[in-house]
Amino acid sequence: MVKKYGFSFSWKRLLGISGLKNKISRKTGVPLTKGGIERKIGRMIINLFFNKK
């Protein structure tokens, strides 16, 4: 068992990739993660069928 003492290293954060993806997602309104895209598509389908006015 390895204890990290509250420290974790991420090369993506070091290179700024995480921040860039976050900025793109906020500007476009489209999530860049697989789970986020699935949630957004699922929400759109549910709204299409159940929120007709």
CHARMM-style PDB file with segment names, atoms N, HN, CA, C and O in Angstrom:
ATOM      1  N   MET     1       0.838  -1.175   0.000  1.00  0.00      PROA
ATOM      2  CA  MET     1       0.000   0.000   0.000  1.00  0.00      PROA
ATOM      3  C   MET     1       0.889   1.246   0.000  1.00  0.00      PROA
ATOM      4  O   MET     1       1.745   1.409   0.869  1.00  0.00      PROA
ATOM      5  N   VAL     2       0.676   2.105  -0.969  1.00  0.00      PROA
ATOM      6  HN  VAL     2      -0.019   1.972  -1.675  1.00  0.00      PROA
ATOM      7  CA  VAL     2       1.491   3.301  -1.099  1.00  0.00      PROA
ATOM      8  C   VAL     2       0.668   4.516  -0.695  1.00  0.00      PROA
ATOM      9  O   VAL     2      -0.430   4.731  -1.209  1.00  0.00      PROA
ATOM     10  N   LYS     3       1.200   5.304   0.223  1.00  0.00      PROA
ATOM     11  HN  LYS     3       2.092   5.130   0.640  1.00  0.00      PROA
ATOM     12  CA  LYS     3       0.521   6.528   0.642  1.00  0.00      PROA
ATOM     13  C   LYS     3       1.093   7.700  -0.154  1.00  0.00      PROA
ATOM     14  O   LYS     3       2.300   7.781  -0.384  1.00  0.00      PROA
ATOM     15  N   LYS     4       0.213   8.595  -0.566  1.00  0.00      PROA
ATOM     16  HN  LYS     4      -0.767   8.529  -0.380  1.00  0.00      PROA
ATOM     17  CA  LYS     4       0.663   9.719  -1.388  1.00  0.00      PROA
ATOM     18  C   LYS     4       0.796  11.010  -0.600  1.00  0.00      PROA
ATOM     19  O   LYS     4       1.395  11.965  -1.096  1.00  0.00      PROA
ATOM     20  N   TYR     5       0.267  11.070   0.590  1.00  0.00      PROA
ATOM     21  HN  TYR     5      -0.219  10.294   0.993  1.00  0.00      PROA
ATOM     22  CA  TYR     5       0.370  12.242   1.450  1.00  0.00      PROA
ATOM     23  C   TYR     5      -0.196  13.504   0.790  1.00  0.00      PROA
ATOM     24  O   TYR     5       0.341  14.597   0.968  1.00  0.00      PROA
ATOM     25  N   GLY     6      -1.273  13.349   0.035  1.00  0.00      PROA
ATOM     26  HN  GLY     6      -1.710  12.461  -0.110  1.00  0.00      PROA
ATOM     27  CA  GLY     6      -1.917  14.508  -0.575  1.00  0.00      PROA
ATOM     28  C   GLY     6      -1.228  15.029  -1.817  1.00  0.00      PROA
ATOM     29  O   GLY     6      -1.599  16.093  -2.313  1.00  0.00      PROA
ATOM     30  N   PHE     7      -0.251  14.331  -2.331  1.00  0.00      PROA
ATOM     31  HN  PHE     7       0.050  13.467  -1.928  1.00  0.00      PROA
ATOM     32  CA  PHE     7       0.487  14.786  -3.507  1.00  0.00      PROA
ATOM     33  C   PHE     7       0.258  13.819  -4.652  1.00  0.00      PROA
ATOM     34  O   PHE     7       0.413  12.608  -4.491  1.00  0.00      PROA
ATOM     35  N   SER     8      -0.105  14.345  -5.793  1.00  0.00      PROA
ATOM     36  HN  SER     8      -0.230  15.329  -5.924  1.00  0.00      PROA
ATOM     37  CA  SER     8      -0.206  13.512  -6.982  1.00  0.00      PROA
ATOM     38  C   SER     8       0.345  14.303  -8.157  1.00  0.00      PROA
ATOM     39  O   SER     8       0.243  15.529  -8.195  1.00  0.00      PROA
ATOM     40  N   PHE     9       0.919  13.607  -9.095  1.00  0.00      PROA
ATOM     41  HN  PHE     9       1.002  12.611  -9.064  1.00  0.00      PROA
ATOM     42  CA  PHE     9       1.551  14.245 -10.236  1.00  0.00      PROA
ATOM     43  C   PHE     9       0.759  13.936 -11.500  1.00  0.00      PROA
ATOM     44  O   PHE     9       0.356  12.796 -11.729  1.00  0.00      PROA
ATOM     45  N   SER    10       0.542  14.953 -12.310  1.00  0.00      PROA
ATOM     46  HN  SER    10       0.870  15.879 -12.125  1.00  0.00      PROA
ATOM     47  CA  SER    10      -0.137  14.754 -13.580  1.00  0.00      PROA
ATOM     48  C   SER    10       0.635  15.481 -14.666  1.00  0.00      PROA
ATOM     49  O   SER    10       0.786  16.701 -14.614  1.00  0.00      PROA
ATOM     50  N   TRP    11       1.120  14.741 -15.642  1.00  0.00      PROA
ATOM     51  HN  TRP    11       0.997  13.750 -15.684  1.00  0.00      PROA
ATOM     52  CA  TRP    11       1.870  15.388 -16.735  1.00  0.00      PROA
ATOM     53  C   TRP    11       0.952  16.221 -17.607  1.00  0.00      PROA
ATOM     54  O   TRP    11       1.402  17.185 -18.227  1.00  0.00      PROA
ATOM     55  N   LYS    12      -0.337  15.871 -17.669  1.00  0.00      PROA
ATOM     56  HN  LYS    12      -0.703  15.088 -17.166  1.00  0.00      PROA
ATOM     57  CA  LYS    12      -1.283  16.660 -18.451  1.00  0.00      PROA
ATOM     58  C   LYS    12      -1.475  18.044 -17.829  1.00  0.00      PROA
ATOM     59  O   LYS    12      -1.540  19.049 -18.536  1.00  0.00      PROA
ATOM     60  N   ARG    13      -1.564  18.082 -16.502  1.00  0.00      PROA
ATOM     61  HN  ARG    13      -1.511  17.266 -15.927  1.00  0.00      PROA
ATOM     62  CA  ARG    13      -1.685  19.384 -15.820  1.00  0.00      PROA
ATOM     63  C   ARG    13      -0.398  20.169 -15.969  1.00  0.00      PROA
ATOM     64  O   ARG    13      -0.429  21.388 -16.136  1.00  0.00      PROA
ATOM     65  N   LEU    14       0.730  19.487 -15.912  1.00  0.00      PROA
ATOM     66  HN  LEU    14       0.756  18.497 -15.777  1.00  0.00      PROA
ATOM     67  CA  LEU    14       2.024  20.154 -16.047  1.00  0.00      PROA
ATOM     68  C   LEU    14       2.148  20.843 -17.401  1.00  0.00      PROA
ATOM     69  O   LEU    14       2.662  21.958 -17.488  1.00  0.00      PROA
ATOM     70  N   LEU    15       1.680  20.181 -18.454  1.00  0.00      PROA
ATOM     71  HN  LEU    15       1.262  19.275 -18.383  1.00  0.00      PROA
ATOM     72  CA  LEU    15       1.773  20.744 -19.804  1.00  0.00      PROA
ATOM     73  C   LEU    15       0.615  21.684 -20.144  1.00  0.00      PROA
ATOM     74  O   LEU    15       0.627  22.332 -21.191  1.00  0.00      PROA
ATOM     75  N   GLY    16      -0.377  21.758 -19.268  1.00  0.00      PROA
ATOM     76  HN  GLY    16      -0.387  21.232 -18.418  1.00  0.00      PROA
ATOM     77  CA  GLY    16      -1.496  22.661 -19.493  1.00  0.00      PROA
ATOM     78  C   GLY    16      -2.605  22.080 -20.349  1.00  0.00      PROA
ATOM     79  O   GLY    16      -3.496  22.807 -20.789  1.00  0.00      PROA
ATOM     80  N   ILE    17      -2.562  20.773 -20.591  1.00  0.00      PROA
ATOM     81  HN  ILE    17      -1.838  20.182 -20.234  1.00  0.00      PROA
ATOM     82  CA  ILE    17      -3.575  20.124 -21.434  1.00  0.00      PROA
ATOM     83  C   ILE    17      -4.933  20.138 -20.745  1.00  0.00      PROA
ATOM     84  O   ILE    17      -5.954  20.367 -21.393  1.00  0.00      PROA
ATOM     85  N   SER    18      -4.953  19.897 -19.443  1.00  0.00      PROA
ATOM     86  HN  SER    18      -4.124  19.711 -18.917  1.00  0.00      PROA
ATOM     87  CA  SER    18      -6.223  19.872 -18.704  1.00  0.00      PROA
ATOM     88  C   SER    18      -6.915  21.230 -18.765  1.00  0.00      PROA
ATOM     89  O   SER    18      -8.123  21.311 -18.986  1.00  0.00      PROA
ATOM     90  N   GLY    19      -6.152  22.276 -18.569  1.00  0.00      PROA
ATOM     91  HN  GLY    19      -5.171  22.210 -18.389  1.00  0.00      PROA
ATOM     92  CA  GLY    19      -6.722  23.621 -18.609  1.00  0.00      PROA
ATOM     93  C   GLY    19      -7.233  23.985 -19.992  1.00  0.00      PROA
ATOM     94  O   GLY    19      -8.281  24.617 -20.121  1.00  0.00      PROA
ATOM     95  N   LEU    20      -6.507  23.593 -21.021  1.00  0.00      PROA
ATOM     96  HN  LEU    20      -5.655  23.079 -20.916  1.00  0.00      PROA
ATOM     97  CA  LEU    20      -6.921  23.876 -22.395  1.00  0.00      PROA
ATOM     98  C   LEU    20      -8.220  23.156 -22.737  1.00  0.00      PROA
ATOM     99  O   LEU    20      -9.121  23.742 -23.338  1.00  0.00      PROA
ATOM    100  N   LYS    21      -8.313  21.888 -22.354  1.00  0.00      PROA
ATOM    101  HN  LYS    21      -7.581  21.412 -21.866  1.00  0.00      PROA
ATOM    102  CA  LYS    21      -9.549  21.132 -22.601  1.00  0.00      PROA
ATOM    103  C   LYS    21     -10.715  21.763 -21.863  1.00  0.00      PROA
ATOM    104  O   LYS    21     -11.827  21.824 -22.388  1.00  0.00      PROA
ATOM    105  N   ASN    22     -10.466  22.235 -20.643  1.00  0.00      PROA
ATOM    106  HN  ASN    22      -9.563  22.185 -20.217  1.00  0.00      PROA
ATOM    107  CA  ASN    22     -11.513  22.874 -19.852  1.00  0.00      PROA
ATOM    108  C   ASN    22     -11.996  24.153 -20.543  1.00  0.00      PROA
ATOM    109  O   ASN    22     -13.200  24.402 -20.607  1.00  0.00      PROA
ATOM    110  N   LYS    23     -11.076  24.958 -21.056  1.00  0.00      PROA
ATOM    111  HN  LYS    23     -10.098  24.756 -21.004  1.00  0.00      PROA
ATOM    112  CA  LYS    23     -11.449  26.201 -21.746  1.00  0.00      PROA
ATOM    113  C   LYS    23     -12.274  25.901 -22.997  1.00  0.00      PROA
ATOM    114  O   LYS    23     -13.275  26.569 -23.257  1.00  0.00      PROA
ATOM    115  N   ILE    24     -11.858  24.905 -23.764  1.00  0.00      PROA
ATOM    116  HN  ILE    24     -11.045  24.362 -23.553  1.00  0.00      PROA
ATOM    117  CA  ILE    24     -12.579  24.539 -24.991  1.00  0.00      PROA
ATOM    118  C   ILE    24     -13.987  24.072 -24.649  1.00  0.00      PROA
ATOM    119  O   ILE    24     -14.951  24.463 -25.307  1.00  0.00      PROA
ATOM    120  N   SER    25     -14.106  23.245 -23.630  1.00  0.00      PROA
ATOM    121  HN  SER    25     -13.323  22.928 -23.095  1.00  0.00      PROA
ATOM    122  CA  SER    25     -15.421  22.736 -23.232  1.00  0.00      PROA
ATOM    123  C   SER    25     -16.353  23.859 -22.807  1.00  0.00      PROA
ATOM    124  O   SER    25     -17.534  23.857 -23.155  1.00  0.00      PROA
ATOM    125  N   ARG    26     -15.827  24.810 -22.059  1.00  0.00      PROA
ATOM    126  HN  ARG    26     -14.868  24.811 -21.776  1.00  0.00      PROA
ATOM    127  CA  ARG    26     -16.659  25.918 -21.598  1.00  0.00      PROA
ATOM    128  C   ARG    26     -17.105  26.813 -22.748  1.00  0.00      PROA
ATOM    129  O   ARG    26     -18.251  27.263 -22.771  1.00  0.00      PROA
ATOM    130  N   LYS    27     -16.213  27.077 -23.702  1.00  0.00      PROA
ATOM    131  HN  LYS    27     -15.282  26.711 -23.683  1.00  0.00      PROA
ATOM    132  CA  LYS    27     -16.570  27.958 -24.823  1.00  0.00      PROA
ATOM    133  C   LYS    27     -17.561  27.314 -25.775  1.00  0.00      PROA
ATOM    134  O   LYS    27     -18.495  27.971 -26.235  1.00  0.00      PROA
ATOM    135  N   THR    28     -17.367  26.028 -26.079  1.00  0.00      PROA
ATOM    136  HN  THR    28     -16.608  25.494 -25.706  1.00  0.00      PROA
ATOM    137  CA  THR    28     -18.221  25.355 -27.054  1.00  0.00      PROA
ATOM    138  C   THR    28     -19.480  24.778 -26.429  1.00  0.00      PROA
ATOM    139  O   THR    28     -20.475  24.570 -27.123  1.00  0.00      PROA
ATOM    140  N   GLY    29     -19.449  24.517 -25.132  1.00  0.00      PROA
ATOM    141  HN  GLY    29     -18.641  24.686 -24.569  1.00  0.00      PROA
ATOM    142  CA  GLY    29     -20.587  23.888 -24.470  1.00  0.00      PROA
ATOM    143  C   GLY    29     -20.644  22.395 -24.697  1.00  0.00      PROA
ATOM    144  O   GLY    29     -21.631  21.748 -24.348  1.00  0.00      PROA
ATOM    145  N   VAL    30     -19.587  21.837 -25.281  1.00  0.00      PROA
ATOM    146  HN  VAL    30     -18.785  22.363 -25.565  1.00  0.00      PROA
ATOM    147  CA  VAL    30     -19.528  20.400 -25.549  1.00  0.00      PROA
ATOM    148  C   VAL    30     -18.429  19.792 -24.687  1.00  0.00      PROA
ATOM    149  O   VAL    30     -17.269  20.191 -24.794  1.00  0.00      PROA
ATOM    150  N   PRO    31     -18.778  18.832 -23.835  1.00  0.00      PROA
ATOM    151  CA  PRO    31     -17.757  18.194 -23.004  1.00  0.00      PROA
ATOM    152  C   PRO    31     -16.807  17.342 -23.848  1.00  0.00      PROA
ATOM    153  O   PRO    31     -17.204  16.802 -24.881  1.00  0.00      PROA
ATOM    154  N   LEU    32     -15.571  17.225 -23.413  1.00  0.00      PROA
ATOM    155  HN  LEU    32     -15.248  17.664 -22.574  1.00  0.00      PROA
ATOM    156  CA  LEU    32     -14.572  16.474 -24.173  1.00  0.00      PROA
ATOM    157  C   LEU    32     -14.291  15.099 -23.590  1.00  0.00      PROA
ATOM    158  O   LEU    32     -13.435  14.374 -24.098  1.00  0.00      PROA
ATOM    159  N   THR    33     -15.007  14.729 -22.521  1.00  0.00      PROA
ATOM    160  HN  THR    33     -15.702  15.318 -22.108  1.00  0.00      PROA
ATOM    161  CA  THR    33     -14.814  13.395 -21.970  1.00  0.00      PROA
ATOM    162  C   THR    33     -15.903  12.469 -22.514  1.00  0.00      PROA
ATOM    163  O   THR    33     -16.980  12.922 -22.901  1.00  0.00      PROA
ATOM    164  N   LYS    34     -15.616  11.197 -22.537  1.00  0.00      PROA
ATOM    165  HN  LYS    34     -14.741  10.829 -22.223  1.00  0.00      PROA
ATOM    166  CA  LYS    34     -16.585  10.221 -23.042  1.00  0.00      PROA
ATOM    167  C   LYS    34     -17.866  10.253 -22.218  1.00  0.00      PROA
ATOM    168  O   LYS    34     -18.965  10.257 -22.772  1.00  0.00      PROA
ATOM    169  N   GLY    35     -17.726  10.276 -20.903  1.00  0.00      PROA
ATOM    170  HN  GLY    35     -16.833  10.273 -20.453  1.00  0.00      PROA
ATOM    171  CA  GLY    35     -18.894  10.316 -20.025  1.00  0.00      PROA
ATOM    172  C   GLY    35     -19.705  11.592 -20.203  1.00  0.00      PROA
ATOM    173  O   GLY    35     -20.936  11.564 -20.193  1.00  0.00      PROA
ATOM    174  N   GLY    36     -19.009  12.702 -20.365  1.00  0.00      PROA
ATOM    175  HN  GLY    36     -18.010  12.725 -20.373  1.00  0.00      PROA
ATOM    176  CA  GLY    36     -19.695  13.974 -20.553  1.00  0.00      PROA
ATOM    177  C   GLY    36     -20.486  14.028 -21.836  1.00  0.00      PROA
ATOM    178  O   GLY    36     -21.603  14.544 -21.868  1.00  0.00      PROA
ATOM    179  N   ILE    37     -19.905  13.493 -22.899  1.00  0.00      PROA
ATOM    180  HN  ILE    37     -18.997  13.074 -22.873  1.00  0.00      PROA
ATOM    181  CA  ILE    37     -20.594  13.463 -24.196  1.00  0.00      PROA
ATOM    182  C   ILE    37     -21.820  12.564 -24.113  1.00  0.00      PROA
ATOM    183  O   ILE    37     -22.883  12.907 -24.631  1.00  0.00      PROA
ATOM    184  N   GLU    38     -21.670  11.399 -23.453  1.00  0.00      PROA
ATOM    185  HN  GLU    38     -20.806  11.121 -23.033  1.00  0.00      PROA
ATOM    186  CA  GLU    38     -22.802  10.475 -23.306  1.00  0.00      PROA
ATOM    187  C   GLU    38     -23.935  11.120 -22.507  1.00  0.00      PROA
ATOM    188  O   GLU    38     -25.105  10.973 -22.860  1.00  0.00      PROA
ATOM    189  N   ARG    39     -23.589  11.838 -21.426  1.00  0.00      PROA
ATOM    190  HN  ARG    39     -22.638  11.957 -21.139  1.00  0.00      PROA
ATOM    191  CA  ARG    39     -24.614  12.514 -20.633  1.00  0.00      PROA
ATOM    192  C   ARG    39     -25.328  13.579 -21.457  1.00  0.00      PROA
ATOM    193  O   ARG    39     -26.550  13.709 -21.385  1.00  0.00      PROA
ATOM    194  N   LYS    40     -24.568  14.339 -22.237  1.00  0.00      PROA
ATOM    195  HN  LYS    40     -23.576  14.233 -22.296  1.00  0.00      PROA
ATOM    196  CA  LYS    40     -25.164  15.417 -23.026  1.00  0.00      PROA
ATOM    197  C   LYS    40     -26.101  14.846 -24.095  1.00  0.00      PROA
ATOM    198  O   LYS    40     -27.198  15.368 -24.292  1.00  0.00      PROA
ATOM    199  N   ILE    41     -25.684  13.793 -24.780  1.00  0.00      PROA
ATOM    200  HN  ILE    41     -24.792  13.369 -24.620  1.00  0.00      PROA
ATOM    201  CA  ILE    41     -26.524  13.170 -25.808  1.00  0.00      PROA
ATOM    202  C   ILE    41     -27.773  12.562 -25.171  1.00  0.00      PROA
ATOM    203  O   ILE    41     -28.874  12.703 -25.704  1.00  0.00      PROA
ATOM    204  N   GLY    42     -27.607  11.889 -24.037  1.00  0.00      PROA
ATOM    205  HN  GLY    42     -26.713  11.775 -23.604  1.00  0.00      PROA
ATOM    206  CA  GLY    42     -28.752  11.305 -23.339  1.00  0.00      PROA
ATOM    207  C   GLY    42     -29.755  12.359 -22.921  1.00  0.00      PROA
ATOM    208  O   GLY    42     -30.962  12.156 -23.051  1.00  0.00      PROA
ATOM    209  N   ARG    43     -29.267  13.481 -22.420  1.00  0.00      PROA
ATOM    210  HN  ARG    43     -28.287  13.645 -22.314  1.00  0.00      PROA
ATOM    211  CA  ARG    43     -30.147  14.580 -22.014  1.00  0.00      PROA
ATOM    212  C   ARG    43     -30.890  15.136 -23.213  1.00  0.00      PROA
ATOM    213  O   ARG    43     -32.075  15.455 -23.111  1.00  0.00      PROA
ATOM    214  N   MET    44     -30.213  15.260 -24.356  1.00  0.00      PROA
ATOM    215  HN  MET    44     -29.251  15.001 -24.440  1.00  0.00      PROA
ATOM    216  CA  MET    44     -30.851  15.781 -25.569  1.00  0.00      PROA
ATOM    217  C   MET    44     -31.965  14.841 -26.041  1.00  0.00      PROA
ATOM    218  O   MET    44     -33.029  15.299 -26.457  1.00  0.00      PROA
ATOM    219  N   ILE    45     -31.722  13.536 -25.977  1.00  0.00      PROA
ATOM    220  HN  ILE    45     -30.857  13.164 -25.639  1.00  0.00      PROA
ATOM    221  CA  ILE    45     -32.723  12.556 -26.408  1.00  0.00      PROA
ATOM    222  C   ILE    45     -33.934  12.589 -25.480  1.00  0.00      PROA
ATOM    223  O   ILE    45     -35.074  12.573 -25.946  1.00  0.00      PROA
ATOM    224  N   ILE    46     -33.700  12.634 -24.193  1.00  0.00      PROA
ATOM    225  HN  ILE    46     -32.774  12.647 -23.814  1.00  0.00      PROA
ATOM    226  CA  ILE    46     -34.803  12.698 -23.230  1.00  0.00      PROA
ATOM    227  C   ILE    46     -35.619  13.956 -23.443  1.00  0.00      PROA
ATOM    228  O   ILE    46     -36.849  13.910 -23.449  1.00  0.00      PROA
ATOM    229  N   ASN    47     -34.940  15.080 -23.618  1.00  0.00      PROA
ATOM    230  HN  ASN    47     -33.940  15.117 -23.613  1.00  0.00      PROA
ATOM    231  CA  ASN    47     -35.663  16.337 -23.856  1.00  0.00      PROA
ATOM    232  C   ASN    47     -36.455  16.299 -25.165  1.00  0.00      PROA
ATOM    233  O   ASN    47     -37.538  16.879 -25.250  1.00  0.00      PROA
ATOM    234  N   LEU    48     -35.934  15.635 -26.160  1.00  0.00      PROA
ATOM    235  HN  LEU    48     -35.054  15.163 -26.090  1.00  0.00      PROA
ATOM    236  CA  LEU    48     -36.600  15.534 -27.452  1.00  0.00      PROA
ATOM    237  C   LEU    48     -37.950  14.804 -27.314  1.00  0.00      PROA
ATOM    238  O   LEU    48     -38.951  15.209 -27.905  1.00  0.00      PROA
ATOM    239  N   PHE    49     -37.951  13.725 -26.524  1.00  0.00      PROA
ATOM    240  HN  PHE    49     -37.138  13.396 -26.044  1.00  0.00      PROA
ATOM    241  CA  PHE    49     -39.166  12.923 -26.387  1.00  0.00      PROA
ATOM    242  C   PHE    49     -40.142  13.429 -25.333  1.00  0.00      PROA
ATOM    243  O   PHE    49     -41.354  13.308 -25.513  1.00  0.00      PROA
ATOM    244  N   PHE    50     -39.642  13.992 -24.240  1.00  0.00      PROA
ATOM    245  HN  PHE    50     -38.658  14.090 -24.094  1.00  0.00      PROA
ATOM    246  CA  PHE    50     -40.502  14.288 -23.108  1.00  0.00      PROA
ATOM    247  C   PHE    50     -40.779  15.768 -22.871  1.00  0.00      PROA
ATOM    248  O   PHE    50     -41.634  16.092 -22.046  1.00  0.00      PROA
ATOM    249  N   ASN    51     -40.109  16.661 -23.543  1.00  0.00      PROA
ATOM    250  HN  ASN    51     -39.414  16.398 -24.212  1.00  0.00      PROA
ATOM    251  CA  ASN    51     -40.320  18.089 -23.311  1.00  0.00      PROA
ATOM    252  C   ASN    51     -40.941  18.773 -24.517  1.00  0.00      PROA
ATOM    253  O   ASN    51     -40.577  19.900 -24.853  1.00  0.00      PROA
ATOM    254  N   LYS    52     -41.864  18.103 -25.161  1.00  0.00      PROA
ATOM    255  HN  LYS    52     -42.159  17.187 -24.888  1.00  0.00      PROA
ATOM    256  CA  LYS    52     -42.553  18.715 -26.305  1.00  0.00      PROA
ATOM    257  C   LYS    52     -43.566  19.730 -25.791  1.00  0.00      PROA
ATOM    258  O   LYS    52     -44.276  19.479 -24.817  1.00  0.00      PROA
ATOM    259  N   LYS    53     -43.623  20.871 -26.456  1.00  0.00      PROA
ATOM    260  HN  LYS    53     -43.047  21.075 -27.247  1.00  0.00      PROA
ATOM    261  CA  LYS    53     -44.581  21.908 -26.035  1.00  0.00      PROA
ATOM    262  C   LYS    53     -45.547  22.216 -27.133  1.00  0.00      PROA
ATOM    263  OT1 LYS    53     -46.425  23.062 -26.963  1.00  0.00      PROA
TER     264      LYS     53
END
